Amino acid sequence: MRYRLTFITGALVGFVLGARAGRERYEQIAATARKVAQNPAVRNTAESAVQQGRSAAGKAKDTVTSKVGDKMPDALAGKMRSGRNGNTPDSDWGPSNT
């Protein structure tokens, strides 16, 4: 199901970006896409995917931490800890909350 949804999404995006059917057809496709995106089943699936991604990222973090351990330089470890929650406005590295 996941692969089918990914394929359909890619096909729709490709059609919208590559189509030369005119503005009217584009508006029709965009309206349909908005309608699908507002569907509760789609929203629940997207939320579930986000939660699974966060869970996988947490597991990956734990795996990397257990394998790297104390081998990481202190400066890099400090940047990673502070950058995780976005408390480093002067940092040019890591996630951005903008």
Secondary structure as UniProt FT lines:
FT   HELIX           2..18
FT   HELIX           23..37
FT   HELIX           40..68
FT   HELIX           69..71
FT   HELIX           74..84
FT   TURN            85..86
FT   TURN            89..90
//
